Amino acid sequence: MTPVDTLFRPDLLARYDAHGPRYTSYPTAVQFTDSFDPAHYFEAAATGGASADLSLYFHIPFCDTVCFYCGCNKVATKNRAHGRPYLDRMKRELAMQAACFDTARPVTQLHWGGGTPTFLSHDEMAELMAETAAHFNLVADERAEYSIEVDPREASPQTIALLRQLGFNRLSLGVQDFDERVQQAVNRIQPRAITEDVMRAARDNGFRSVSVDLIYGLPHQSVESFTRTLDAIIALAPDRVSVFGYAHMPSLFKMQRQIDESALPSPNVRLAILRRVIERMSDAGYVYIGMDHFALPGDELARAYEAGTLQRNFQGYSTHADCDLIGIGASSIGKVGNVYAQNARELPHYAAAIDAGQFAIRRGVRLSADDLLRRDVIMRLMCGGTLRFGDMEAAHGIAFADTFADELARLAPMADDGLIDITGNAIRVLPAGRMLVRNVASVFDRYLGQAGVATLKRFSRTI
């Protein structure tokens, strides 16, 4: 059996395909409540979390054009003047957040997402980074993991050079697909040459890591057309590649109603494309990290996977997920100690709070002891593929087999199908189960078991 065949079992993938969380957090954002008391966030900020390090996330929601597939919190506008008042509010929020933390703590991880962060002008981006440095302890380049999401259509080589000067050392480039017909169907016209220019500029300016995002399952995609995109990407040799399955949920994301559903590839074609992804990426020497992530062997993410130190946070797989995370901007989520807190999603609501000198926190959850236990279990399965009962018992003071007797019984069919191996002291995700690890982890999700059909459909499908 080839390495691809050990990972890709179409019979199992079809049988287990269902709606389920991606577990960038547990509890998931579905469990955040409007009744959350922000005082819990401030208390957690004052006492600190498990790590001395801090992580900062900035959400810049503006996009010049809107991609029909997108489910992110964004504002489509060509008026660049919208950036200035939003920047001013983020600066005020930075000051308020800094007052809650010991700002001598090092910021070892920083990320700008969107939207399109480079919607801001060069001067505005420099101003935001300078303001961040004025309030928080930004570390030297060799210790920093400072990343930014970039739309190649919005980033000239001069922009890339500026970002490196500002301290960013990682780029995440949105590509999705190079096929022109697919690009037209999703309203994202992005010639290959533009992406090549940005990647060349990133290499020339010494970025440590460049990652590329692709999406399979978009209208008009076929195995042959997506293979051409894969081969073009592999030729560019990004350090990391994420290949997400498109989640068509027009009831949740109105812009997806612009997509012609009849042009979407069938489930069988989606599976065939996914198999081709694994084949091509494996043949090119990329390490399969998990779910939809691949990395070159020398990349920090691949090294963390091999060492068993891989982690997961709201941006996906990470090497710094244990940091206290401070979210800045509309819809941003913070994770501090045992608290998740999310800012208002709508721009007017965010603006009104900041203008009134108040935090914009609108939703969140304070994790119970059971939440913390289950988060630990789920993240170990998602990131390492091995869950040792003794580790959980020592960390949480439980008898694993007694606490999770029902869950172990529900896992038995997955063991029979060869997705996992269950012994008297551990659960190990087998190669055939790695692509279905969300399904395995979800067995330990107390809230998912209580969810109705409407709630389940808020999650993407596991394949």
Summary of the structure (lengths in Angstrom):
residues: 463
radius of gyration: 21.6
end to end distance: 22.0
largest distance: 63.1
contacts: 1497
relative contact order: 0.16
helix: 46%
strand: 21%
